[in-house]
Amino acid sequence: MSKFCQVKTAIKVEDKDYLVEAIKRVWSQLWGISLTDKDIEFHDPWVEERVTPEGKISVPHVGRPLYGYQGDKREEEANVIVRRKNMPAAYNDWGMVDQDGSGFYTAHEQKHQSEVVAKAVSMIKGVVSALKLEDYWKEVKEANPGLTISIDDKIITDLNDISKAVQNGILNGQQPKIKAKAPPGNKPKITGFEGGGGGFPGSGGGSSKPKPIKKKETE
């Protein structure tokens, strides 16, 4: 029987809304598996009412049960689940759970495949950060209609390219340079982001959430 092991992640529970897209991208890139939104399950904690010879009892559950690669039900439960039919051959279910209330997910990983699945978790974190950064720049663009945004000095018109560029940068170890330029004489409401520690979101050296910069005059 292939056992589960628990690995604490840097994926925040509050970033749940970004997980579906992040997991879909990682499964495609890592294993060539195309997931739909429905293939990624989300479950809240719940309470099961059981009838015993001693009377009714309430049994709390942190999520829904995970299953092994042979279809056997395991004792581990998770809040975010990808079932084994959407995993490579001979893999258990994959799941993450907000187990200790720390605000970060703990991943249930297959013990003998822990290195590969740990890579998936790391990639998910990076893609979540990339998607958050993309949303940030979309807000910047919306607040400043005349703003020009470039990646590595190439002007972009599709802001969806931002998360892809950052995602590729994470995998390749290269930091994309994202810049914004306002029309002459304009005062941008937000002019950029602070990476923190010289890194960029998802790189491990920077903040996963960009911070607004103080308003300033453009030259």
Secondary structure as UniProt FT lines:
FT   STRAND          4..12
FT   HELIX           13..15
FT   HELIX           16..31
FT   HELIX           37..39
FT   STRAND          40..42
FT   STRAND          46..52
FT   TURN            53..54
FT   STRAND          55..61
FT   STRAND          64..67
FT   TURN            69..70
FT   STRAND          73..78
FT   STRAND          80..82
FT   HELIX           84..86
FT   TURN            89..90
FT   STRAND          94..97
FT   STRAND          104..110
FT   HELIX           111..113
FT   HELIX           114..143
FT   TURN            145..146
FT   STRAND          148..151
FT   TURN            152..153
FT   STRAND          154..155
FT   TURN            159..160
FT   HELIX           161..172
FT   STRAND          178..181
FT   TURN            184..185
FT   TURN            197..198
FT   TURN            201..202
//
